[in-house]
Structure formats: structure tokens, C-alpha cells
């Protein structure tokens, strides 16, 4: 029996030795010993030519960058030297109203050509109060631009150059942008030539409280880590297809220079504002007729009390009487969750959605009440409660300066029944005898109320000698007074 098993044992031993020998020879391809099995899939970093399944190479930016710089322009502005009066001067009644001299100011920013016939979009704060605007293209050709319209609430302005067949940029859909998406920032930072930087979208629907140009500012920024510096304002945020998906507007920085994050106005807001300004002369802003709370400023206890700790949405704090929301049955305490099927989890997201519509448009609103979902069709209205389009009155020239009547929205915002705004001081008698600046609102002439341009013309024509003009600058406390002499003669000379 022992002799019968011996060949079997010898054969098994020789087979094992031979197997180990072969495995050892090819061990760089087949590891012999395992230290254990991973329970989770592991992706290894490859420094060679090995392709990892599911990985993609970074997108090339060459085509988008080359096309974008041709449509992005350098904007330079000049604000003339002028004097101002301090409305809070406590010594004015004793020594008279004192004036302060402000020297000539120079500014710089960027803009994006959006049509071959010369329309350019930029930031309102780039061209606000400028007396002269020039545009320099990528090939260093320079042209004088005219300000078509401005909108402080969105921080968007439209200017125009009298040129044809210009390279321009097409609008992209900012709703299609995604976190982590590669983008380019194109502009003229620090007065350098056209500069392109790259980054990713790091957040959407951001409100940082940077727009202090007017009440009711709309902030729902696209946040990126593309480097943006002073001078980039008004420039383009571009996707890798070369489409305009935002207008660079602000940076978050303790020093005033780039420190990690930049903010762009979404192209869908920009496009609507631009179309309104070109067509109507001003942005036609729509409102639901609600007040809401800013959830960022609420304590955890308050969030729980309002039901926002477990539910994403916008809490309705108040409903305006005769507003669209009130008529649609929305009440205080409701939580708005969707606009036309688009989720709105924060107040900036709600602002962004409503900013796309005009007074008179109807939107579908989803909201929660006592834990139940409801739907309502809300007719949007203007700030004055109407649904009609407010078209800017064409400018009328008086004594070399251009004026227009305040629209209903402006009158409501300023709390006055009527007035006339200076749109261009010009170079005539008005500019020569006064330091009246663009944007000044005239309310009275020689103690006679002025509500329209026609009222201003009559008041001027009825005073052949001197007149005293009273009014205010929006956003500045106090009233300002300007005097004119030989009005009758000058009106005849400048007809």
C-alpha cells in the first residue's frame, strides 16, 4: 500500500513545484499572493498612456478664446470736472450754500458686442454718470459710443457705436450651466489688453449684497473661480462653445483685487434686460406682489418655526393688496417652491426667474400650504400695479440739454407725483450756467411744480429773465438749486 501511494505523492509534489516555478516566472503579470480584496471600486491615477475607464481629458479653450476676444471691447469713460453742493451743510443758512470741486474722473471697464450693427452690453457701474464713452476693439480700433439705456437694478447697460459688420457674441442659455463646468472670463483687467482666464462654475444663484446702486437690486450671480480683476467689469463669461453665458460684474475680495471668486450676471437676465432697453428704453420689470424673508438671516429656531428647516423654498411674509399673488390666492405663510416648473429654493433664485418676465405675463407658481402642494396662475404687474408696457418718452432739448418725463415706476420709487430728469447736460446754456449733472430730477421752477417736459418748457418760456430750478439727485439726501439768467433770450438763440 505504501509503495502504491508513493508515486502519487511524488507526482503531486512535482506538479506543485512546477506550478510555483511557472507562476514565479510570470509574477509581474499575475500576482501570486493576495493581501485581501477591496469591497469598493478604486480608480488609480495614471501617469502613462493607460486610459482609465470613464475619464475624459480637459476641454480645449483655444477656439472659444480666439472667438471671444474679437467680440469683447475695452471701455474707457470720462466724467467732467464739476462742483457739487453738500445738502447736509449746517452752515448754509449763515454763509450760503458752499460748493465743492470734483476734478475730472477717468474710468475703465469691458463690454461685449452683441450685434453686428454696434450694440454693446456692459455693467451700469462702468458707464454711470460718464460724459464721454469710448470703445477700443481687439484690433485697437477706437470709436465713440452712445449710452442707449442703463438699469441699476440688474447692473446692466447698453451702449452703441456707429459701426457695421462687427464681430459679435451669441447668447447662450445660462440655465444650462452646471456646477464644475469649465468657463472663460474675457475682459480688459488692470488696463491690460484683452485677457482670457479659465475656471469652473463653483455656485449658482448667489446673492452677495454688492449692488447698492438702487433699491430692489436683483442678484442671482453665477460664481466662478476664473480670475477677474478691476477692469473686467462688463466683460464676458463664456462657455467652451464660445457663447455668452454671463456678464462679469463683481469679485469677492478683501483687497479689491482677485482673491478666489468672481461673479457674473446670468445671460438669461442680461438678454431680457438688453432687449427691453433697446426696444422700450428701460427694463420692463415684473412683480408677483409679495414680500419674502431672507432665509440667510434667520436663526435656526426661526427657520424651524417657519417650516424652512425641512422644506426648501421661499417663505411669503406678506402679500400686496391687488397684486398678482393676492388675486391668485397666495397667502402669507405659503412657501413658494417652483416658478413655471423650475425649482426656487432661495430668494435669489426666485428673483432670477421673475426677472425674465414682463408685466402682463402669466406664470405658474407651485407653493406649499400646511404641507400640501398647490398650483396658481399669477399675472405679473409693474411696480405701479399695471400690466402695460412703459415706454420711455423721447428726449426733448431745452437750452442745449436733453430731458424726459419720469415714468410711473420712477415716480413711485422716488415718492413724487411727477418730475423731469436730465438725460444729457449738453454744451449749451444749461451746461454753461449750471453744474447740473445727468440724472438730476427737476421738480419745481420758480416754485411752480414741474411734472412733465411740457411743464418745464412752459415754465422756462414764462420767465424771460432769471429762473431758479429745484430738484434732487436720486440716492442723495437733500434738495439742490440751480439758477439761470437771460432765459428768454437764450431760449430764442438755441431754438
VENVENGI-V632454 format. One line per field, one symbol per residue. ss: DSSP state (a for helix, b for strand, c for the rest). psi: psi as a letter, one per 30 degrees, with the letter a starting at -180 (. if undefined). burial: b if it has 24 or more other C-alpha atoms within 12 Angstrom, else e. Layout:
ss=???
psi=???
burial=???
This chain:
ss=caaaaaaaaaaaaaaaaaaaaaaaaccccccccccccccccccccccccccccccccccccaaaaaaaaaabbbbbbbbccbbbbccccccaaaacccbbbbccbbbbbbbbbcccccbbbbbaaaaccccbbbbbcccccbbbbbbbbbbccccbbbbbbcccccccccbccaaacccccbbbbbbcaaacccbbbbbbbbbbbbccccccccccccccbbbbcccccccccccbbbcccccbbbbbbbbbccccccccbbbbbbaaaaaaaaaaaaaaccccccbccbbbccaaaccaaaaaaacccccccbbbbbbccccaaaacccccccbbbbbccbbcccaaaaaaaacccccccbbbbbbbbccbbbbbbbbcbccccccccccccccbbbccbbbbbccaaaaaaacccccbbbbbccccaaaaaccccccbbbbbbccbbcccaaaaaaaaacccccbbbbbbbccccccbbbbbccaaaaaaacc
psi=eefefeeeeeeeeeeeeeeeeeeeegffejkekkglkkfkkkkkkkgbgkkkkfkklkkkgeeeeeeefffklkkklkklklklkjfgjfgefefljkkkkjlkkklkallkkglfggkkkakefefkgkfkkkkklfggkkkklkjelljfefhklklklillhkklkkkljfffklkfkklkkkaikhgllkkkllaljfllhkkghfjgfllgkjjilkklgkkklkffkfakkklfggkjgljkelljkffflkgeklkkkkfeeeeeeeeeeeefflkjklkfhlklkjffgkleeeeeefgfffkkakkjelkkkgleeeffgklkfljkfkjhfkkjfleeeeeeeeffllkfkklkkklkjhfkklkkjkkkllfgglglkjkkkkkkkkhflkllkkleeeeeefhlfllkkjfjfagaeeeeflgklkfkjkeljhgkkjfleeeeeeeefgjfcllkkkalkkfkkllkkkkklheeeeeefg.
burial=eeeeeeeeeeeeeeeeeeeeeeeeeeeeeeeeeeeeeeeeeeeeeeeeeeeeeeeeeeeebeebbbbbbbbbbbbbbbebeeebbeeeeeeeeeeeeeeeeeeeeebbbbbbbbbeebbbbbbbbbbbbbbbbbbbbbeeeebbbbbbbbbbbbbbbbbbbeeeebbbbbbbbbbebeeebbbbbbbbbeeebbbbbbbbbbebbbbbebbebbeebbbbbbbbbbbbbbbbbbbbbbbbbbbbbbbbbbbbeeeeebeebbbbbbbbbbbbbbbbbbebbbbbbbbbbbbbbbbeeeeeeeeeebbbeebbbbbbeebbebbbbbebbbbbbbbbbbbbeebbbbbbbbbbbbbbbbbbbbbbbbbbbeeeeebbbbbbbbbbbbbebbebeebbbbbbbbbbbbbbbbeeebebebbbbbbbbbebbbbebbbbbbbbbbbbbbeebbbbbebbbebbbebeeebbbbbbbbeeeebbbbbbeebbebbeeee
